[in-house]
Amino acid sequence: MQLRHLQVVGEVARLKRDQEDKEESLQENRKRLGESEEKRKKIGEDLDSVEANIMAKKEELKRVEHSNNELRNFGKLAYKDRKKWREKYQE
């Protein structure tokens, strides 16, 4: 009976250690999960910021292209006007 009691006490002690180890492991996993979620959140915010910057740069590029087209058209008109002026002046 005493031997059986000691076996049960030993088994209870082992189970308590196992439970404590599992609790410690669980806490570490929760901590890593929290850190991982924070990193994902930060990366998500960074991606949103990058996406907004890309959209702004695309809009800026469109404005620059439009401006370049206007300048090109103005240059063509100025060239035509200069050609007309030369032809008229040479007559």
Backbone torsions as a table, in degrees:
resi	resn	phi	psi	omega
1	MET	NA	-44.0	179.7
2	GLN	-65.4	-39.7	177.6
3	LEU	-62.1	-44.3	178.1
4	ARG	-62.5	-40.2	177.7
5	HIS	-61.3	-44.8	179.6
6	LEU	-65.2	-36.8	177.2
7	GLN	-64.0	-43.2	179.6
8	VAL	-66.0	-43.0	178.4
9	VAL	-61.2	-42.7	177.8
10	GLY	-63.6	-41.7	178.6
11	GLU	-64.1	-41.6	178.0
12	VAL	-62.7	-42.9	179.5
13	ALA	-63.3	-41.5	178.6
14	ARG	-64.2	-43.8	178.8
15	LEU	-63.2	-38.2	177.2
16	LYS	-63.8	-44.0	177.8
17	ARG	-61.7	-43.6	178.1
18	ASP	-60.4	-42.8	179.2
19	GLN	-64.7	-42.1	178.5
20	GLU	-63.7	-41.8	177.9
21	ASP	-62.1	-42.3	179.1
22	LYS	-66.8	-38.5	177.5
23	GLU	-63.6	-43.4	179.1
24	GLU	-63.6	-43.7	177.8
25	SER	-62.4	-41.9	178.3
26	LEU	-61.3	-44.0	178.8
27	GLN	-62.3	-42.8	178.3
28	GLU	-63.3	-41.9	179.1
29	ASN	-65.5	-39.1	177.0
30	ARG	-63.8	-40.4	179.4
31	LYS	-64.2	-46.4	179.0
32	ARG	-63.7	-38.1	177.5
33	LEU	-62.6	-44.7	177.9
34	GLY	-60.8	-43.7	178.4
35	GLU	-63.3	-41.9	179.2
36	SER	-63.4	-42.2	178.2
37	GLU	-64.5	-39.3	177.6
38	GLU	-63.7	-42.2	178.5
39	LYS	-63.3	-43.9	179.1
40	ARG	-61.5	-41.0	179.6
41	LYS	-63.1	-45.0	179.9
42	LYS	-62.8	-44.1	179.0
43	ILE	-62.7	-41.3	177.9
44	GLY	-60.6	-43.1	178.0
45	GLU	-64.4	-41.7	178.2
46	ASP	-62.7	-41.4	178.8
47	LEU	-64.1	-40.0	177.0
48	ASP	-61.5	-41.7	179.8
49	SER	-65.0	-43.9	179.1
50	VAL	-63.0	-42.9	179.6
51	GLU	-61.5	-41.5	178.1
52	ALA	-64.4	-40.2	178.0
53	ASN	-64.5	-40.8	179.0
54	ILE	-63.2	-43.3	179.2
55	MET	-62.5	-40.8	179.0
56	ALA	-64.7	-41.0	179.2
57	LYS	-66.5	-37.4	177.2
58	LYS	-63.1	-42.3	177.8
59	GLU	-63.7	-42.0	178.4
60	GLU	-62.9	-41.8	178.9
61	LEU	-62.3	-41.1	177.2
62	LYS	-60.6	-43.4	179.5
63	ARG	-63.5	-41.5	-179.7
64	VAL	-65.9	-42.9	177.8
65	GLU	-61.2	-42.9	178.2
66	HIS	-61.9	-44.8	179.2
67	SER	-62.4	-42.2	178.1
68	ASN	-62.8	-40.0	177.3
69	ASN	-63.3	-41.6	177.9
70	GLU	-63.2	-42.6	178.1
71	LEU	-64.4	-40.4	178.5
72	ARG	-61.8	-45.3	178.2
73	ASN	-63.4	-41.1	177.6
74	PHE	-62.5	-40.8	178.3
75	GLY	-62.9	-40.6	178.5
76	LYS	-63.8	-43.9	178.3
77	LEU	-63.3	-42.5	179.7
78	ALA	-63.7	-38.9	179.0
79	TYR	-64.6	-44.0	179.1
80	LYS	-62.9	-44.3	179.8
81	ASP	-63.2	-41.4	179.2
82	ARG	-64.4	-39.8	178.9
83	LYS	-63.8	-44.2	177.8
84	LYS	-61.5	-43.6	-179.2
85	TRP	-61.9	-44.1	178.6
86	ARG	-62.0	-44.7	179.8
87	GLU	-61.7	-41.5	-179.6
88	LYS	-69.6	-39.8	-178.1
89	TYR	-70.1	-34.5	-178.7
90	GLN	-74.9	-21.0	179.0
91	GLU	-73.5	NA	NA
